[in-house]
């Protein structure tokens, strides 16, 4: 009744409201109700005591039901390769157990794949489009209206992110179903070899991560080849060079650093990309456009990788180089403008 009076009459304060309702002598009762309606977001009251109905209160009146906003926090896990949320079964203790960096030392011959990317807020917002069964499958609340990342995470350093458990690892076993030579050849030709994935905790085959790995096989080609090596991981910083010598000379090797995983990080800036375009050096441009993880197994770093770190503008510059090259090829072949535009669209989807 209070909400109806505030919505459909000129009443805008407690005194008028209580008088109209005949509870002027029971102010404590009226105050309790008004304060409750304010607490659930149905009413607003300014510093002059004026009351008004909020959009949530208005929606409640129209629906004939009490709408109430509830806020809760829950931990959600996302696969680092595809940035997709993990299915609900990975939250069950009997199905999966995540490990932190200190715990990984207990696994023999472990190859730690540190391939996580920056997480876009748009990726998180896209979860709001999931409905019904999809929300249940990904462990999302059915009543969820909005979703945000804990802002405190952005204040953590890279080391703190790992130690705080923001980044964790799920031990998996990959069983190759064909001989090494054929499998390596297929990886080099961008084909998908025959293999199965086992969850190291449950001991069962894991179809979800099998699908994730197959979808990201072009990126994982760089990571899979070193898995066959059995050489000791000797760190020789002076020899870490992801490309041929002439190209490597344009990179300041002093910028290469080793992270806590034993992997390497190399910043790539705008001048680097401009120089490679000017000199026609495609190998580094291709890695910036297609992939940011490079192998260094030739140096005996068993399973270790070099991560290229660059801005969106640097990535777009490298992508544009290959799109322009493809357009020139198609024009030389007298392809139609419609066909060229379709090719550009396909390339942009692949890159972005």
C-alpha positions, 0 to 999 in steps of 0.5 A: 500500500505504501508503494502504491500511494508513492507511485500513484499519488502526490504523497512524498514524505512519511508524515503524509504517508502515515496520515493517509494510511491512518497509522499516524499514531503508530509511527514506529510501525510505519518507520519500520516498514519504510526502512525495510523498503529502503533496505531492499532497494524499493524506496529512496529518501533524500536528505530533505525527507522526500520519498520516491519509488525506485525502478525496482519498486516500480517493477515490483508493483507492475509484476505484483511480486516483491523483487529484491536484489541479492548480491553474492560472491562465488569463485569461478574458474576459467580455462586459460587457453580459451577463456571459457568457464569450467563446467560445474563438475570441476568444482566437486572434490571427487572430480578435480583438484587445483594446484598452486605453484609450490605444489607442482614440485610434487609431480614428476616430469611436469611441464607447466603450461603458463598460457593465461591471457588478460581477462576481458570484462566483456568476456565476463559479461557475455556469461549473462547471455547464458540461460537455464541449462547453460548456467547450471552447466557452468555453475552460474546462479540462475538469478544472476542479473549482473556479474563483476570481477573482484576489483581487489584482484587488479591491485595484486602484483603478478607474484601476488596473483599466483600466491593468492590462488587467482591462477591455479593449475589442473594436472592433466595427462596427454596420452599420444595414440601414435608414434612420435615422428608422425605426431610431431609431423602432424603438429608441424603441419598444423594437423591434429594428431590422435591423443586423449586427455586424462584428469590426473586427479580423477584418473578418467578421460577428460573430454572438456579439456580434450576439446579445448586443446584441439581448438587451440592446437595451433597455439599448442604446437609450440608447447607440445613439441618440447614435451618429447624432450628429456634434456635437463633444463639448463638456463643460458640467458645469452642464448635465448633467441626466438628467431634467426640471428638477424631478427634477434639482433633487433631485440634487446636481450636484456629485456628478456626475463625469467618468471617464477615458472622458469619460462621467459618473458619478452616485451615487444613494442611498436618500434620492433613491429615497425622494424620487422615490417620495414625489413620484411622479417615475417617470422616475428610478425607471424608470432605476434599476429598468430601466437604469443608463446614460442618454444625454446626447447632447442636450448634444452629447456624441457617444456619451457616457453618464451611469452611475447608481451605486447599491446593490442595496438602492436598486435593489430599492427602485425595483423594488418601486415598479413591482411594487407599482404593477402589483399595484394595477393588476391588482387594480383589473382584478379579476385572479386572485391566481394571475395576479398572482403570475405577473406578479410572478414575470415582473417579478422575473425581468426586474429581477433 
